Amino acid sequence: MSDTSTRLLRLLALLQSRRDWSCADLSERLGVTPRTVRRDVQRLRDLGYPVHGTPGVAGGYRLGAGAVLPPLLLDDDEAVAVAVGLRTAAGGSVTGIEETSVRAMAKLEQVLPARLRRRANALHTFTVPLLRSAATVDADVITVIAGACRDSERLRFAYRDHTGSESRRLVEPHRMVNASGRWYLVAWDVDRDDWRTFRVDRIEPPLSTGPRVVPRTPPEDAGDLVRRGVSSEAYEFQARVILRVPVAVAEERVSALSGVLKPLDATSCELRTGAGTLDMLVLHLAMIGFEFEVVEPVELVEHIRAMAERLGRAVR
């Protein structure tokens, strides 16, 4: 490879590694004169890289976004991460991108050095996905929602809840959350005047975007909103109990989507959870395997007492 080509690759790598560079810094890093830096920047522009320049003493260069995607330079770790991510996407929960992911993966692996190909293959071959959801979402739906979140645009769609009931929703989307193989949208529901969590696979296309709005700030992290909405508020029967173990111990058995944990002291924590029936709620608490005390509701206390008596009679 010629000295010029090698220098261009080094220049491109530098521009991708940091947002802004002065001409003097680039000149020092590359060991060339500022005039050579300016010529090399123009060569990159001729190849399609949108290198923006700012004139003056404090001016410099920045690699921006262009109309087409130019070739990218990735370091070893980045290349392995992209390869593994493409393989995961090829069999993931977003429909419509599997074939595209396979094509992109084939292009990348064709140019990967053997040492990096072995690393990527090892990560993929010896990693087993667990609890993959059967519910998949359309790539176009994900793209529209992500764009509405980014641009703070209202979103209108048909939604089917867990009972199968359908409704029209007008929301101000905030964030999407991926949890246990499922995608959730956290948004402000305009008609209900409150924050809501929507399973994306239950959103029916087509989706229409509305005017831009001033972004709202949710009362808590988007992940916490999803965790709370999925683990307790979505169910008819909800409970608040005290587990007689430290929160770190409880987290080993209580998944993020089956309950919300909050530390109380060094030896106990609070669990908020829910279920479709009181029987299922009792079984859920019993199977966690820790000593616990019911704070609410009162009906759960009575139900546990009745179930304990019934189980006791069964083993007499």
N, C-alpha and C positions, 0 to 999 in steps of 0.2 A: 504494500500500500504506500502511495506517495506521501511525502511529508505534508503536503497541503490537505489531502484527504484525512490523514490522521489528526491534523490540527483541527479540521472542521468537526470531526467527531468529538474531540475533546472540548471544543467550544460549545457544541450542542449539549454535551453532558453538563457543563457548567451552567448554562442557561436554564436547564431543567432542574438543577439542584437548588436554585435560589431564585427568589422573585425578581430582585433588581441587582444589576451589576454595573459598576462604573467602567468606563473604557480603560482607565488606569489599572483597575484590579484585574480585568481580563488580560491586559497586556502583560502584567507581572506573572499571572498564573501560567500563561501560554509561552512566556519567554520571547515575545515578539514585540514589534513597535505598535503604537496605537494606530498607525496607518494600516498595518497589516490586519489588525483587529477589524477595522472598518471595512476593508475589502472582504474579509471572511464573513462578516455579518451580511454583506450584500450577496455573497454566494449562497448563504443559507436562505435568504429571501427568494433568490432565483429558484431554489429547490422547493419552495412552497412553505417554508417555515415563517410564520408571522412574527418577526423580530421587530419590536417597536423601539424606537430611539428617542431620547430626550436631549435636545441640544443644550449647550452651555457648559459652564465649569462644573456644575453639580449634576450634569446630565449622565445618561447611561443607557443601558439596554435591558429590555424585558421580553421574555418569550410569551406571546399572547395566544389567543384562540383564533383560528382561521376558518375559512369556508370549507376546507377539506382536511382530512386527517393525515398529517405527514407521518413518516416513520418515527417510532419512539425508541429512545435508548433506555434500557432497564439494567440495573445492576443485578448481581446474582440472586440475592434474596427476593427482589421484586419480580424477577422472571419466574422463580419457583412459585411465588405466591399467586401470580397470574395464571400459571399452568394448573395449579391445584384448584383455583377458583373456577376456571373454565370447565374442568372435569366435574366439579360439583354441580355447576349450573346445568351441565348436559343431562343430569339425572335428578334435577331439583324440583322444587314445588311451583316454579313459574313456567306455565305452558307457553309454547311458541318460541322459546329461545334455545331449545335443545339442539336442533340442527345447526343453528348459527354458532352455538358454543362449540360444537364438534368441529366445524370448519375452522374457527379461530384457533382452537386447540391444535389442530393438525398443522396449521401454518406456523404456530409458535414452536411446536416440538420439532419441526423440520430444521429449525435453525438453532435450537438449544444445543450447547456443548454436551458431550456425553455425561460429564460429571453432574451437570444440572438436571439432565433428563433422568438420571438415576435417582436423584433426590426427589424430584417430582413424582416419579413412579412409586417410590417407597412410601411417600406420604399418602398417596391415593390408595395403593394396594393394601396397606396395613392399617387403614383407618376405616372403621365400620360405622356407617350412620345408624343411629338408634332412634326409634320412635318417629320414623318419618311419617308425615301426615299424608293421608290419601287425598285430602282436599288440595286442589291446585288452583292457581290463579292465572289469568290471562296476562301475557306480557304487556299488551296494549293498555289494559286497565291499570297495571302498575305504573306504566309510563305517564298516563294522563294524571293519575293521582299525585305522583311525585312532582310533575310540573306545576300542578295547582298548589301544592305545598310550597314549592320554591317561589312562585310568583304571587302568592297570597291571593289566589282567586277563589271565589265561591264555586262550589261543586254541587251539581244536582244529579241524583241517580235513584233508581229503584232498589229497594233493599228487602231481603227476605230474612227474618229473624229466626231464632232457634226453634220456634214453634211452626215455622212455615208461613207465617203471616207476612204479607207484602205491604210496603208503604213507599211513598215518595219522600225523599229526604233532600233538604237544602242545607249544606254545611259549609263551614269555613275550615278547610283542612289544615292541620298543624304538622303532624309527623306520621310516618308509617313505622310499625314495630314488627320485627320478625321474631316469633317465639315458638319453639318446639315445632318447627316446620309449617307454621301458619302465619299469615300476614294479617296485621290489624291496622286500621286507620284510626288515629286519634283526631277528633275534629269537634268544633263548636257547632252544635245543632241549632240552627237559627229558629226553627219553629218551636223547639222544646226549651230554648233559652238555657242551655246547659252543655257541658262537655259530655261527649259520648264516644264509645269505642265500637267500631264496626269491623266485623270479619270481612276481609276483602273478597274471599271466595263467595260471599253472599251478596256482593254488590253486582247488580245486573247491568251490563252495557245495553245501550250506549250511555256514556257519561257526558254531560254538558257543563262547560265552565262558564261562569258568570263574570261580573265585574270584579275588579281588584278591591280589596278591603284592607284596613289597617290590621296587621297581625295581632291576635290576642295572645296573652300569656296565660297558660294553664296554671291551676293551683299547685300542681306537682309535676314531676318528671313524666314524660310520655310513657316510659316503661312502667312506672308505678301505676299510672292510670289504667293501662292494659292489665297489669297484674291484679289490681283490685277488681276491675270490672269482670275479668274472666273467672277469678277464683271465688268470688263471693256474691257480688251484686247481681250477677246474671241469674242466680238461683232463687227459687221461691223461699227456701229456708236458709237463713244465714246465722252464723254463730260467732261469738267472741269467747275464746277460752284462754286460760293461762297454762302454758306448758312448763313443767318443773325441771327444765334443762336450760342451759345457756343457749342464746340464739344461734351461735356457731354450730352447736350440736344439732339443733332443730333443723337447720338449713340442709343437713346431710340427708334428711328424710322427707322434708316438705319441699316440693318443687315450686318454682316461681309461679306456676299457673294453677296450683292447687290451694294456695293460701298466701296471705300476707303476714309476715313476721315482723315484730317490733320488740327490741330488747327492753326488759324492765329493770333487771339488775344482773348481778354476776351469775345467778343460778336459775333465772326464769325469764320467760318471754311471752309476748301476747301473740296469739294466732287468730286471724280473721279468715273464715272460710265459709263455704256454702255447699248445698246439695239439693237435688230435686225433691227428696223426701227426707223425713226425719230418720228413717231407718238407714238410708245411705249415709246421712251425716254422722250417725252414731258409729257405723262401721268404719267410716273414714277416720274418725278420731281414734278409734280403738286400734286400727291397723298402723297408725303412726308409731305406736309402741312406747309412748312416754306417759308418765303420770300427768294428769291434767285436771283443771278445775273449770267448770262452766261458769262464765260470767253472765252470758245471755244467749238465747232467750230462756224464759222459765219453762216453756214447753219442752225444750230439749232435756232439761233436768228430769222432768217427770218421765219422759220417754226412755232415758237411760235407766232410770230406776225400774220401770216396768220391764224393760228388756233384760236387765240383770236378774230380776226375779224369774222371768221365763227361762233364761239360760240355766239358772240354778236348778230349777225343777227338772230340766232335761238331763242333768247328770247325777241326780240323787239316786 
